[in-house]
Amino acid sequence: MQRIIEFDVRIWLPGEAEAVQAGHVFFENNRTMFLYNRRYLKKETAISIYSKDLMMGGDEIEMGDGRIFVPSLRDALPDLWGRRAIAAGYRHCGFDPYRGDDIDEYVVAMQMGPDRIGALDIRLPSAKMLIKKDRRPPLKDLMALADLIEANKEVEDADLWDLIPHCAMIGGARPKALYTNAAGAKLIAKFTAARDTYPVVQGEYVAMRLAALAGLDVAPVDIEMLAGRPVLLVERFDRVARRGGGWTRRAMVSALTWAQEAELSAHHISYPQLAGIIAGSFEEAPAALEEIFTRLVFSILVGNTDDHARNHAAFWDGHSHRLTPAYDIAPQRRTSREAGQAMLLADGSRAAQLRNVAAIAPVFGVDEPQFDRIVDRLVGTIKDFWVDVCDEARLSRKEREAFAGQQFFNSYAFDDFGPVPSLS
């Protein structure tokens, strides 16, 4: 069977302003293959896309049967939200109904724009850029587009339809878009959803700000009111401004990729498993272990149970990992007292309780006194800055009272551990 090149894979090497072709994906005999570009292999600065699944070399690498990508390339594709945006583009072209979960990885790769998260760009050979470099759509237009996508409505305005790649290049489940503000900062804008039954956007702002105040390494956030609705603005840490102008991009891999797991098996990943990976392949591993452990403790204190493997990531320089700032620390809707984390903790349990976290602390190099100090520091920070940060988020008294004791400092987290702190 004749080999058919499907996609070029380009990469921004560390510090560089332009991408170079690293290799290509091709389809042959119902197998998806990857091959590094010969010129790329000769570059002194070349790095592997990821050594665990695309080790650099001159041999063809089989990625699997059918039209699928290995985890490191899958990280460059969006999940639910981006696929819904792509489906909206198809509906505009007459392919209705077309749902996001109907779209395979090849179609997703083909329809995305060039500003995707991380340092990779996957596109058809000789494909043109879908987004003009200098285009900076206003936030109100991106919010209007996100509203239409979320409602599964037709995007009839041609100006908005042209902006679909801004939503298609980013994943997650909630409405969002890539946004460049007037100062040129590259941000992720997160919008309220019509189905929200509590102030989701403001709750994430509060959690992220409190995490930063507690000394965690988190992505900087801001909040803006637009047409009476809050918009969370998260600074992108995968982009670095270059001296003299322009941007370089930082390669990233999710914890799903560290573990080399597929989406369908992600629920098997555990925090102790991540600790083993960090200890064996991360720069400054002891500090990284303490950081990710502290993020886990904080998530339990603020009701963030959406801490799945795609919500942890590391920068990749071709040789080792370094934790990225934390992101997506968001208090989740809670309908009962009990809750479970997205990844396994101790003895196969997901129970969102401090005693459960204490049981795995030694795996992260954290002893009992250190664990107590971490909890005390985080609890103290949340209590000390609660009012100020809720004010920043423009939460009403009723809204902050609803968060207190429900997501933040839920009593379930403190069972058999200690007294429940109060935010009143």
N, C-alpha and C positions, 0 to 999 in steps of 0.2 A: 504494500500500500504506500502511496506517495505521502511523504511527510508534508504536513501543512502547518506553517508557522501561524499561530493564532494571535500571540501578543508579544510585544517587546516589554521587557522589564528594565526600567531605568532607576538609577539610584543617585541621590545626592551624597557624595562622599564628604567626610567630616571637613567643615570649613569652606566647602565649595559653594559657589553661587548658582551653578548650572548642573543639571543632571547629566550623567553619562549612561550609555546603554550597558547594562550588566549582563544581560542574556535574553533569552526568549523562551516562551512556552510554546510547545507544539503538540499536536494531537496525531497519534499514529496507532493504528490497530486497536482502537478503543482504549488507548492508554494516554494519559496526560504526562508529558515529559518536560524537563527543563534542561537547558544547556547554556553554560556561561559563554559569553562572547570572547573570542580569542584575543581581540585587542584589549578588552578589559582585563583579562588575566595577565597581560604583560605590564599593566600599570603598576608602578611601585606603590601607589596609594590604595590599590584595590583591596576591598574587604569582602568577606562572604556576606551574603544577604542574611544568613543565619547558619551557624556551623552545625546545628543539630539536625536540620532537614535539607539545607542547600549548601553543603560544604563546598568550598571553592576548589575547582579542578576542571579538567578537560573532558570528563566523561559525562554522558547523558545521565540525568537523575530522574528516575521514575517517581511520579507524584501519586499515582494510583490509577485505578480503573475509572473510566468515565471522565466527565468534565469537572474535575475538582482540583483544588490547590492545596499545597502543604500549609501547615499552620502559619509560617512566617509570611507567606504571600497572602494568606487569608486575613492577617492582621491589617493589610492595606485595603480591605474591602469593608463596607459598612454592614451592620446587621439590620435589624427591623426598620428603624426610621429611614435610613438611607434608601432601603429597598422600596419603602412606601413612596418616597420621593420619585424614584425611578419609575415606579408603576404609574404615578401621576403623569409623568412625561409620556408614557405609552398610551394612556387614556386620551391625552391631548391629540395623539396621532391616530386615534381611531381603534386602538386595541383595548376595547372595554367589554367585559370587566377584566382587569389585569391586577392581581393582588401581589403585594410585595413578596409573600412566601412562595409565589409561583416562579420567581425569577432565579435562574441558576447563577453560579459564580461567574461564568463566562460573560453572561449578559450584564451582570453588575459591573464587572471590570471594564466592559466596553462603554458603559453609559456614564461612568463617573467622570468628574472633572479632574484637573491636575493638582489641586491643592489639598489632596487627601492627607489624613493624619500620618505622621511619620515621614520617612525619607524615600519612599518608593513611589513610582508612578508606573502603572500597568496600562498599556494602551495598544490599540491596533497599530501595526507598522505604518509609519509616515502619517499617523493621525494628527490633526491640527488641535491646538489648544481649544478647549470648550469655553474657557473664561478668559477674557482679556485681562492682562496683568494689571492694568490701571483701573479696572472697574471696581468701584466701591459702592454697592447699592445701599440705600438708606435702611436703617433698622426697621422702619415702619413697613417697607416693602417686603422685607424678609419675614416679618411677623405675619403680614397678610398672606404670603405664600404658604407659610407653615400652617396657618388656620385652614386653608383650602385643602392641603394635603391631609391634615388630620381628619377633616370631615369627609374625605374621599370625594371631594367635589371637583368639577372640571376647572382647570386653570385656563380661563378664557383670555385673560389679559396677556398679550404677547410679551410685554415687558416683564411680567412676573414669570412667565414660562421660561424665559431666558435665564432666570435665576435658579432654576431647579437644581443645577449642579451644586450650588451653595448648600443645599439641604442633602443632596445625594451623597456627599463626600464624608458624611459623619453618621455614626451608628447610634446605638442605644434605642430605647423604646419611646422616648418622649420627643415632642417637637423642638427642633433646634436648627441652627444654621451657622455656617462660618461667616464671620463678620469682621470687616476692617473699619475701625473708627476714624474720625477726622484727623487724629494724631498719627495715624498709620499703624496703630497697634493691632496685632492679629488676635482675634478673640473667638470664643464659641458663645453664641447667644442662645440661651435656653428660655423657652416661652411657656406660659401657662397653657393648659389643655382644657378643652371644653368639659371633659369628664372629671376634672379635679374636684374632689370633695373637701379638700383642705389646702392651705397655702403651700403647695409643693415647692415652688420656686423660692419663696422666702425662707422656707425651712432649710433648703439646701444652703442658701446664703448664710444663715445663722450657724449651721454646722461647720461649714468651711471656714468661716471667720473665727469661730471659737477654736477650731483645730489649730489655726495659725497662731492664735494668741497663746495656746498651750504649748507651743514650741514644735509642733509637727511641721514637716516640710510639705506644704500644700500649694496648689496653684492659686495665685492671687485672684480674688473675685471682687466684683462690684455689682451694684443693683441699680437699675434705672426704671423709672416709671414712664410708660409709653401708652398713651390713650387710656390712662387709669389702670393699666395692667403692669405688674412687675416683670422685668426681664433680667435674668441673671447673666452677667457677662464674666466669662472665665478666660483668663489669659492663657494662650497656647504656649506650652513649654517645649513643643517640638519645632519651634521656629526661633532663630536667633538672628538679630539684626547684625549685618556686617558693617564694619568700619568703611565708610565711603559710600554706603548705600546698598540696598538689596538685602536679601535674606539667605541664610543657609538653613538646612533642615537637619534634624537629629533623628537618626534611626531608632526605632522603638520596637520592642516585642512585648506582647502581653504575657501574663502568667500562664495562660492557656498554651501559649507557644513554648514557654520555658519547659512545661510539663509534657509537651508534644501530644496533647490530647485534642480530640475532635469536639465540636460543639455538643454532640449528643452524649458524650461521656464526661462532660465537664463537671457534672455533679459528684463524680468520684474524687475530685481533687480535694486535698485537705491542707490545712495550714501547716501541720508538721511536714508534709511533702514539700511545700514551698520553702520551709526552713532548710530542708536538706539541700535543695537546689541553690539557695542563696549562699549557704555555707561553703558550697563547693565551687561556685563559679562567679561570685560577685566581688567587685572591688569593695574594699573596706567592709567585708562581710559582717563583722560583729556589730558595727553601727547600723548596717542595713537590717540585720535581724532585729535589733532593738526598735528601729523605726517602724517596721511593718507590724511588729507585735504591739507597739503602742497604738498604731492605727486601728488594730483589731479591738483593743480595749476601748478606744474612743468610740468606735462604731457601735459597740454594745451600749455605751452610756447615752448615745444620742439616737438609738433606734435605727441605725443604718444596717438593714439586713440584705441589702443589694450588693454585697461585697464579693461577687463572683469573680472568677479568674480573669475576665476581660477588664475588670475594674482595678487590676493591679498591673503595673508595667515597669519595664526597665529600658534605659537607653542601651544601645548596642553599638560598640565601636569596632566590631570585627574580632575582638579577642575576649572581652569580658563584659559583664553587665554592671549597671549602676542604677539604683532605684530612681524612677521619675518622681516628681512631686505627686502627692496624693490628689485624687480627683473623684468626682461623683460620690462624695460623702453626703448622703441624702437621707434624712429621716423618712421611713416608709410608713404607709398607711397601716394602722394596727386595729384589728377588730376584736382582739382578745388580749388577755394579759400575757400569754405565752408567745414566744417568737423564736425563730431559728435563723442562724446565719446561712449564707448561700454556700459556704464551704464547710467541710467537716472540721470539727475541733478535736475533742478527746473521745477515744473509744467509740468512734462512729457517730457521736452526737453532734448536733448542730445547735443545741440549746443556747440561746443568747444570754448566757449567765456568766458572771465574773468567776464563779467557782470552776466553770468549765474551761475558762481561759487560763486560770491558775494551774490547771492540770497539765497544760502543754507549755507553760512558761519555761521549764528547763530545756526544752528543745530549741528555744530561741536564746539560750544562754542567760536567761533572766531568773535570778534566785528570788526567794520569798520576800526579803526586805526590799529588793529593787522593785518587785511587782507592786508591793504596797505603796512605795513612793510614786510609781507611775499613776496608780489609781488616785492617790491623794492629789497629785498635781493636776490631773485632768478634771477631777471633780471640783477642785478649788477654782480652777480657771472658769469652768462653766458657770459656777455660782457667782463669781466675782464680776463677770462681764455679761451675764445674761440680759440684764435690763438694757445696757448700752447697745448691745448687738441687735436685740429685738427692735430697739428704736431705729437703728440703721436700716433694718429690713422693713420698717414701716408696718410692723405687725400690730394689730389692735390688741387691746387688753384681753378680749375674749379669745383671740387666736393664740396668743402666747400662753394663756392659761390652759388651752386645749393641748398644746404641745407639752407643757410641764406635767410630768408624771405619766404621760402616755408614751411619747417617743423619748423625750429627754428624762432620764432618771426613772424609767419604768421599774416598779418594785420587783418584777420578775428577775431583772438583772442582778439583784442583790440578795436573792434567796440563799440562805445558809452562808452568807458572806459577811454582811454587816448591815448597819442601819441605812435606810433609804434617805439620801439627801433631799432637801426641799429647795424649790426655786421660788417659793412665795415670799 
